[in-house]
Amino acid sequence: MAGFEPTAATPAPTVASIDPAPAGARPAAGTTPNPISRPDAWINFAYLSMWSYLLYGLGNATPYLRSELHLSDFETGLHASALAVGVLVAGASVDAIARRFGSRWLFDLAVLGLTVGVALVALSPALPGSLTGAFFLGLAGGTLGTQVNVNLSRSDSATSRKLLSQANALSMVTAGAAPVVMGIAIQTVHAWRAALFLPVVTAVALSLVRPRHSDKRSSIRLPRANLPRSYWFVWAFIVVGVSIEFSFVFWGSTIVARQTGIVDADATLLASLFVAGMFAGRFLLGRGLGAARNPRLVLSAGLAIVVLGAGLVWVSRVPALSGLGLFLGGAGTAGLFPIGIAIAFDRAGRAKFEASARATLASGLAVLVAPSALGLASDAVGVSTAWPIILLLAVAGLVVVAITPRAD
């Protein structure tokens, strides 16, 4: 039952603990060398936030692609699948690329991939081009996320959890901003494409001005390292956590509309409370809530809140209660990925790049399979009857937490 405890006692996180050590100083016991500095942390936050914006922005752009390219619902949905496949490919290959060439160029290659992806999605006159663009977005975004997670995990376990929660909280802000910016772009310049190019311009500018001193630490080729058996239990938990998140994202508005009878536009607006709940949870985690507690207890509490929120959405026939359920679902889901990946790094030891890459693969697998599986079940028995799949996922997460062994 203590399988999610850190492998060694770690000091409580402080601001000083994420600043660079003085020249010549040796790392303190229980910490990792070269902890990330605050300025570098914010640069990583910015990169991850831009990827989150484009991840959600693609979903907001698909109705316009459907209209302009005369696509069916099935063809429109293929964009999400193409993006997920890109993330899967990144998770399966980026560590090998880093071992072969070093990781110092991954940020720049990822920004190039995002640029190509957005250009293809926005400018292609036919479905094959836009699908290729969605694939490049997933490939580049998965690469970006892998590198960011590795960088933010260079501190001790508690501080890494805090930094990863802060990064993911900020990402929820930009993800929530994507539909707002797209709406403003349509109202002002009558071009939804402008909303997709905005983060690309920002990412290119950030790459041009980004200090290169931190790249020197990752310029060497990385040795191959094997992941321990206990890592794969945490990997399974990441699959469960991301599956819960994107099942809510893809199907939350649909079940609310069916259960309460409100129009789709109002249900979509209400579903934004899930994102608000995730931001609230990650903000509190980023401020240090639960940092001194056993991660197993924090994750179990989060899954219990997911069960409460998803259950409330399932039984509610009142929009206000459904909105509360979505908010609780988001709050409970908030810590599953950032805490899960921090524990995965703790388990991985020296194999941090392999751990991050495989966690990216886990995320891509969850995004590709979970919403589609819930959709197939909904087609067969109705979304209301299929919704308890999320409850089963939460129970599966609790089981994984309970059976995960101590570090190898």
TAHU-V320140 format. One record per backbone hydrogen bond with DSSP energy under -0.5 kcal/mol. NH is the residue of the N-H (numbers start at 0). CO is the residue of the C=O. If there is no record, write none. Layout:
BEGIN
nh->(NH;NH)
co->(CO;CO)
END
This chain:
BEGIN
nh->(4;16;17;18;24;30;40;41;42;43;44;45;46;47;48;49;50;51;52;53;54;55;56;57;58;59;60;61;63;64;65;66;67;68;69;70;75;76;77;78;79;80;81;82;83;84;85;86;87;88;89;90;91;92;92;93;96;97;98;99;100;101;102;102;103;105;108;109;110;111;112;113;114;115;116;117;118;119;120;121;122;123;128;129;130;131;132;133;134;135;136;137;138;139;140;141;142;143;144;145;146;147;148;149;150;151;152;152;153;159;160;161;162;163;164;165;166;167;168;169;170;171;172;173;174;175;176;177;177;178;179;180;181;182;183;184;185;186;187;188;189;190;193;194;195;195;196;197;198;199;200;201;202;203;204;205;206;207;208;209;214;215;215;216;217;218;221;230;231;231;232;232;233;234;235;236;237;238;239;240;241;242;243;244;245;246;247;248;249;250;251;254;255;256;257;258;259;260;266;267;268;269;270;271;271;272;273;274;275;276;277;278;279;280;281;282;283;284;285;286;287;288;290;292;296;297;298;299;300;301;302;303;304;305;306;307;308;309;310;311;312;313;314;315;321;322;323;324;325;326;327;328;329;330;331;332;333;335;336;337;338;339;339;340;341;342;343;344;345;346;347;348;350;351;354;355;356;357;358;359;360;361;362;363;364;365;366;367;368;369;370;372;373;374;375;376;377;378;379;380;381;385;386;388;389;390;391;392;393;394;395;396;397;398;399;400;401;402;403)
co->(1;13;14;15;21;27;36;37;38;39;40;41;42;43;44;45;46;47;48;49;50;51;52;53;54;55;56;57;60;60;61;62;63;64;65;65;71;72;73;75;76;76;77;78;79;80;81;82;83;84;85;86;87;88;89;89;92;93;94;95;96;97;217;219;217;102;104;105;106;107;108;109;110;111;112;113;114;115;116;117;118;119;125;125;126;127;128;129;130;131;132;133;134;135;136;137;138;139;140;141;142;143;144;145;146;147;148;149;150;155;156;157;158;159;160;161;162;163;164;165;166;167;168;169;170;171;172;173;174;174;175;176;177;178;179;180;181;182;183;184;184;184;190;191;191;192;192;193;194;195;196;197;198;199;200;201;202;203;204;205;211;211;212;213;214;215;97;227;227;228;228;229;229;230;231;232;233;234;235;236;237;238;239;240;241;242;243;244;245;246;247;250;251;252;253;254;255;256;262;263;264;265;266;267;268;269;270;270;271;272;273;274;275;276;277;278;279;280;281;282;284;283;287;289;293;293;294;295;296;297;298;299;300;301;302;303;304;305;306;307;308;309;310;311;317;318;319;320;321;322;323;324;325;326;327;328;329;332;332;333;334;334;335;336;337;338;339;340;341;342;343;344;347;349;350;351;352;353;354;355;356;357;358;359;360;361;362;363;364;365;365;368;369;370;371;372;373;374;375;376;377;381;382;385;386;386;387;388;389;390;391;392;393;394;395;396;397;398;399)
END
